[in-house]
Amino acid sequence: MAAMGEDIRERTDALDAAGNTTAAIGKGFAIGSAALVSLALFGAYVVQADITVADSSILDPEVRTITAVTFECLTDPPHNRNHVSTEPA
């Protein structure tokens, strides 16, 4: 666009800004939608599992253990885990 006039640059800059704004709005909708879906899925899980506030207190050692083990299983790749054999020695 070296041979184009200044008015062309102004138009392309305006179009670029409009495209960036549209992309940011779309990303905001995607993030909001993902948050809403995760909240709905967690709510459905709590209802189906019949979990009460008393059952899910993070102060309860059993809940902390289950939460830690679940988080480790979800975040640690299988090839990094120390598998314990269930076969008799």
N, C-alpha and C positions, 0 to 999 in steps of 0.2 A: 504494500500500500504506500510505498515511498513516493509514487508519482501522483497519488490522490490528494485532493484538497483537504483543508482543515475541517470542513463541514462533514466529510465522510468519516473522519476520525471521531467527531462528536457523536454521529449517529451510531457507529459501531460500539463506542463506549457505553452509550445509553442501552443498546441491545444487550451488551455483555452484563451490565448491572441488572437488567430485568431478568436475564437468565440465572444469574447468581441468586437473586432474591427468590425466584421460583424454586430453585433447587433447595435453598434453605427452608422454605416453607414446606416443601415435600418431605424433607428430612425430619422436620418437627412433627409432621403428621405421623410419619413412620415410627418415631420414638414414642410418641403418645399412644399410638395404637398398640405397640409392643408392651408398654407398661400396663395398659388396660387389660390386654389379654392375659398377661402374667398374673395380675390381680384376680381376674375371673377364674383362671385355672387353680390358683391357690385357694380361693374361696370354695370352689367345687370340691377340692381335695379335703378341706377342713370339714365340709358338710358330710361327704361320703365316709370319711374316716371317723366321724363323730368325735372330733377333737374339741375340747373345751379350753377355756383360758387356763383353768387350773391344771389341765393335762400338759400344757405347752409352756410352762414357766421356764425360762432360761436359767432360773436359780436352782431348778431340780437337776441333780447330778446325772440322772438317767437321760434326761432330755439333752443335756450338754453332750453326753457321750454319743448318743444317737446322731445328733446334729454334726458332730465332728467327724464321725465315721462316714456319714452320708456325704458330707462335703469332700472328704478325702477321696472317696470312691468316684465322685463326679469330676474331680479335678485332676486326679493322678492317672496318667496313662497306664494301661494294664502291664506294659513291659517294664515299668518301674516298680511295680508292687512286689513285695516279698510274699510270695504265695506259700501258704502253709499246706502241706500235704495231708490229706485225710486218710491216706493209706497207712495200715499198721506198719510199724517199724520192724 
